[in-house]
Amino acid sequence: MFKRFLAKQFFEEHGKAMNAEALGAAVNLIEAQAMFDGSEHSVHVRVAEHDGKVYLDLCNPEWQVVEVSPDGWQVIAESPVKFRRSAGMLPLPTPESGGSLREFRTFLNVEDSTWPLVVAWLVAALRPRGPYPVLALFGEQGSAKSTTGRLLRELVDPNSAPLRAEPRDGRDLMIGANNSWCLAYDNLSHVPPWLSDALCRLSTGGGFATRELYTDQDEVIFDLQRPVLLTSIEDVATRSDLLDRCVIAWLPAIPESSRRPESQILKMFEEVRPRILGALLDAVAGALKGLPSTKLDTLPRMADFALWVAAAEASLGWPKGTFLSAYAGNRASANEVALEASPVARPLIEMLDEQGEWIGSSSELLQALEARVGDQVKRQRIWPSNGRSMTGHLKRLSPNLRAAGWQVEFHRESSRRLWSIQRQDTVASSDPFASPEAQPPMMQSDAKRCDMLPGDGNDADDANAGASVVGPGRNGDGWEEGEL
């Protein structure tokens, strides 16, 4: 693009084309001057922060940006920050004052209980720094998930391909994030573990490095945070760490009598989009103004996101605490989704309801749960195959079990790693690891077996000693994974 610009400038001045050799030499010289003699500037995509103000690139031919300060917003022609525009980015309309986000409410098929969460995601999407929540739109066929997702993205980061299929790998995900501000993936049938982990990193921050093309040792590093939007029929976000970062909106079914053509909806939306964008910018200005004085009694997960939206409540016309109340209910629903999606959660809770508590190793817990489920469940790929895998399931489920009223603790007894799960109202009155006599018989015998291993009780020494010990295990072929 710069070569074309330079060739055009030369033609306008001299009335002839610039030969390839001269053009290449000019580009090399200008590039060297810029690299070694020029000033360095941070380059942003769509949203940036400078001197306590937020800047939104309208991506129009005039290169106008919106400057948002605690006192309000204005459209300016000369931006103090540098923006980069990718091929798919589309312009935003010039915002207008006097609008209200309630006008936007009429275009979205969301319930009243989840409307504050959708607005919260929009306000957070214009925050220049993360963490950013992942907005998950779930609903049956015909509930306008795709239309809702498209309109939400059109308001903050319009793109020539607003809704996309899931990326093939982490590299594709990061390339998409590098070339747009908001990522929207439509009609997901599932979220594989690698994508769930990648979305977590994109939400709260995390780097991705890959080898630079046509090189042997150079690498390209992406370190990005972006707002993400997902749509799906099923509850595809099931892993606890992703659900902790999600704002979930279940869209209701639309009666046949209430349906409208999408073309009509989009036309009407374009007419009011400048006023809706102006109202959203008012909320961002309110968040900038109220953030220094905003205090929360308790900070939930995604605390920066919660503080930002709570600071905007006054400018949104919400009573104090509206967002936190809706967010708490949403997190409770996400907790239920995580427990329902886990293959071990249901038999574990059933066992805990019967016994009242569990104290033992991961391998022992796996054996106890396998005795309660059928072969069909155990043959599933997501069912833990050994003690180590069971430990991973417990670590992921621990926050969800605590939210459901169970206290989960991890304890190292000699060379054994033990889990204690019991009701939270009984934790204060009992110590599951008080003495070996308080342990179940199976645990006492196992503890005695571990005492026979070399070592003096020091964790590091015992770990080194245990690593070289070969002895009969419960299956007769070595110690079970997760016990030593």
N, C-alpha and C positions, 0 to 999 in steps of 0.2 A: 504494500500500500504506500509506503514511503517512497519507493522508487517511482511509482506512478505519479505521486504528488510532485516529486522533483522534476520529472519529465514534463509535467504540465507547466510548472513554473518556468522552466527553460524555454518552452515553446512560446509562452505568452510574452517573454522578454525578447527572444531572438527570432521568433517566427519560423523556427525549424526544429526538427527532432534532434535529440541528443543521442549520439552513438553509444553503443553498449559499453565500450571500453571506458569512455569518459564518465558514463553514469555509474559504473561499478567503482571507479576510482573515487568519485565524489561521495558515494555512499560509505565507502571504507573510511575516508577521511573524516566525514561528519560523525560516523559511529565512534571513531577513536577519540575525537574531541569531546563527544558527549560522555564517554566512559571515563576518561582520565582528567578532563578539565571541567566538566559540567557538575552541577549540583545534584544530589540524590534526593528523590522524593518518593514517599510511599504511594503506591498505586492501589486503588480500591475498585470494587465492583458494586455499583448501585448505591451502597450506603457507606458512610464514613463518619468519623468523629474528628473534630479539630477545635482546640481551645474551648472545650466544654460545650460545643454545639454539634448538632447532628446535621449531616448534609445528605440529601437524597438526589441522585442524578436522574433527571427526567428523561435522559437519552433522546432529546429532540435535536433537530439539526442546529439549533442555536446554542447548544451545549449549556443550557440553563440548568441550574440546580436549585433545590429548596433548602434554605438555611433555617434550621429549627433551633431556637434558643428557649430558655425558661420564660421569656416574655412573649413568645409567639413564633410565627414563621413568616418567611417572605421568599419570593422567587428572585434570584440574583443571576446575573450574566457572567460574572467573573468569580469562579470558585477558588477558594484558597487551598483546596485539596485536588489531587489528580485522580481522574477516573479512567478506567479502561472499559471498552465496550466490545463484547463478543458478537459473533455473527447473528445469534438467535435473539438477542435482546431487542425488545420493542419499546417505543416511547410511552411514558406515562402522560396523562393529560395535565394541563396546567391547573393546579388545585384552585378551588374557589372557597371563600369563607361563607359562613352561614349555614352549612350543612349539618347533618346529624347521622351518626351511625345507625340510628333507627331506620333510616331510609334503606340501608343495606339489609336490614333484617328481613324485609319483604321479599328479597330475592333468594334467601337461603332456606332450605328445608331442615332447620334445626329446632329442637325443642327449647322451651324457655329455660329449662334447667342447665342446658349446655351452651346457651347463647353467651353468657359471660366468659366462658372458656374460649370460645371462638374469637371473641373480641380480644381477649388476653393474648392469644397467639398472634393476632394481627399487630397489636401494640408492640409485642416482643420482637416481631419480624423487622421492625424499623429501629430496633436498638442496635447500635454499631458493634457491640461486643456481646458474646454469648455468656452463659449457655443459652441455647434456644430449645424450646420444647418441640417435640415431634407431634404434630396434629394428626390423629388417626380417625378417619371418617369411616365408620362401619354401618352397614345397612343392607337390606335385601335388594334384589333387583328392582329397579324402578324407583328407588328412593332418592334419586338425583345426586348421588355421590360425586359423579364426574363433573356435573354442572357446578355443584357447590365448590369442589376443589378448583375448578377453572376460574370461577369468579373470585375466590380468595387470592389466587395467585395474580390475577389481573389487577388487583388493587395494590399490590406491593412490588411485583416483579414480573410484568408481562413478558411473554416469550413466544416465539413463533411455534414452538412445540411445548405448550404449557403442561401437558400431562404425558408422562412417558412410562414405558415398561421398566421393570426392574433392571438394574445394571447387571452385566455379566460377571463382573469382579470388582474388587476394591479400586483398581486403577480407573475403570470406567466411572465409578462413583465419584472419585476425586476429580477427574477431568470435568465431569458435569458440574461439580461444586465450584471449580476454578473458573468456569465460564458463565455462571449465573449466581444470583443471590439466593434464590429460593429453589428447592428441589421438590418436585411433586411426582409421585409414582402412583399410577392408577391401576385399579383392578388387580391387586396382588392376590394370588392364590395361596401363597405361603411366603414366609420370611425365613430363609435358611440361617443357620447360626452365624455364618461369616457376615451376612448382610446385617443381621441384628447387631453384632459387635461393631461393624463399621458405622452404622447409624448412631450408635452410642458415642463413638469417637467424634462424629460430625456434629453431634448435638452439644457435647460438653468440651470438645477439644481433643485433638490427637493427630499425630502426624502419620503420613503415608509416604514411604520412599520406594522408588523403583529405578531401575537402570535407565539412563538416558539413551534414547535411540541412537544407533550408529556409533556407540562408544563401548569400550570394554570396562572402564572403571568409574566413569562419572555417573552420578545419580541425580534424579529430580525428586525434590522433597515438596510435598503438599502438607501444609499445616493450616487447616481451615475449620471454621465453625459456621454452620448455615442453618436457617430454618428449614424444616422438612415437613412435607405433607404426604400422607398415605391414604389411599382409599381401598376398601376391600369389603366383600360380602361377609366373610368370616372374621373372627378375632385373630388376625394373623400375627399380631404382636403379642407373643406369649411368654417370652423370657423376661425374668424379673428385672434385669438391669435396663432393658429397653422400655418396659412398662413404667419404670420409675421416671423415665424422661418423657413419657407420653401424656398428652391431653387427649382424651378419648371422647368422641361425640358419636352416639348411636343415632342414626337418622331414622325418623319414623317413615312408615309406608305412606305413599301419596295416593289418596283415593282417585279413581278414574275421573270423577267430576271436577277435581281440582287441578288437573294437569294443564300445563301451558306449553306451547311450542318453545323450544330452546331459542330459536331465532328471535322470537318476540321478547324473551327474557333478556337476551344479550343486547338487543336494541334499546330497551328501556334502561338497562344498566349503563350503557354508554352515555345516555343523556344525563344521568345523575352522578356518574363516576367522579367528575371534578369536585362536586360538593362532598361526596363521601370521603374522597382522599383528603380534602381539607379538614373534615371532622377528625379523621385519623391522625393527621398532623397536629391538630389541637390536643389530642390525647398524648402524643409524644412530648409536646411542649409542656403539658401538665406533669408528665412523669419527670422531666428534667427539673422542673421547679420544685416538685414535692419530694424528690428522692433524698435530698440531704436531711430532711426532717422525718422521714418515714421510719418507724420502728415497729417491729413485729414481736409479739410476746414469745413465739416459738418460730423457728425457721424450718420450713419443710425442705425436702429434697428440691433441687433447682432453686436455691434460696435467692440468687440474684434475679432470676426471672420473677419470683414471687414479689420481691421488693419493688421491682420496676413497675409491675402492674398495680400493686397496691398504691404506689405513688401517683398513678394516673386515675385512681378511682374518682377523685373530686372533679377532674375535668370531664370525666365520662358521665357525671351525674349519678354515680352509684353511692348508696350508703356505705359507710366505712365497714369493711369486713365482707363485702359482697363476694369479692373474688376468692378470698381464702375459704369461705364457706363452700363455694362451688368446687374449688380445687380439692378440698378435703374429701368431699363426696366422690369426686372423680378418682382420687387415689384409692379410696376404699373399693370402688368398682374394679379398678385395675388390679388390686390385690386379689379379688375374687377370680379374675381372669387368670392370673398367674397360678393360683392353686388348682383351678379346674384343668388347666393345660398340662400340669405336671403329672406324669404317670405314677409318681410315688406319693404325691400329696394325699390323695383320697385314702389309700390303705393305711398311710401313716396316721392320719387324723382319726380314722376309725379305731386303730389300735390304741391311740392315746386316749380316746374317749372311754375305752373299756378299761385300760390299765391305769390311767391317770398320769403316767409319766414313763419316760424311757431313759435308761442310763446304760451306755455300752458303746462299743466301737462301731465304725461304719460297716464293717463286714458283718457283725452280729445283727445290726439293724437290717441289712440287706437280706440276711437269712430269714429274719422274722417276717419281713414284708413278703418275701417270695412264698412263704407258707400260707399267705392270705390271698394270693392272687392266682389266677389260672395260667396255664402254659401259654395261652394266646397273648396275654399281657407280657409275660417274660420274654417272648420271642420278638417283641417290638424293638426296633433299633434304638429308641430313646430310653429303654429300660436300662438301668445301670448294670454293668456286667461284672463289676468287682467293687471292693471296698473303696478304692480310690475314686472311681466314678460316683459312688454313693456320696462320698465326701463333697464332690462338686455339686451334686443335687442339693445337699443340705445347706451348703453355703449360699446357693442361689435362693433357696426357699426360706432362709432364716428371717429376712425382713417380713416376708408374707406371713409366716407362722406367728411372729411376734404381733403383727397387726391383727391376727385372728385370735389372740389371747394366749399364746403359748410362748414361754420363755425358752430360748435356745442358747445353750452355752457350750463352749468348747474347753476341754481341760486336758492337760497332759499329766498322766499318772505314771511315774517311772518312765518306762519306754513305750507306754501305750497312750494312744490318743482317744479320748472318750468324749462322747456327746451326751449332754443332759437336756431333755425336753420335758417340761412340766408346765402346768397352768401358772399364769403370772400371779394369781392371788395366793399361791402356795410357796412361791419362791422365797419370800422373806422369812418363812417359818421353817425352812428346811435347807440343809446343805447336802446335796447329793454326793459330794466328794469328801465328806467329813472323815470317814474311816473306811478301811477295807471291809469291816463287818457290815457296813451299810450298803455294800455293793451286792448285786445279785450273785449267786453261787458261780455262774459261768465266768463272771468278771473276776472273782477272787481267784479261781484256779488259773485264769489267764495271767493275772498279776503275778502269781507265784512263778509261772513259767518265765515271765519276763525278768524276774529277779535273778534267774539263773544265768542271764546273759552277762558278759563282761561289761565293766564300766562302774563308775562310782557315783552315779546319779547326775553327773553333769551332762546337760543336754548334748553339747557338742561331742564330748567324749563318748557318750552312749551311742550317739548316732554313728560315729565312726566305727565303734566296736560292733554295733549291730549290723553294720553294712557287710562285715566280713564273716558273719556267723551263718552257717548253714545247718539247719536243724529240722526235725520233723514238724510240720505244721498240721493244721486241722485236717487237711486233705492228704497228709502223708507225703507231700512233695515240696514243702517249703513253707515259710511263714506267709500268711495271707497279706495281700497288698493293703496298706493302710494301717496295719497293726504295729509296725516298727518304724 
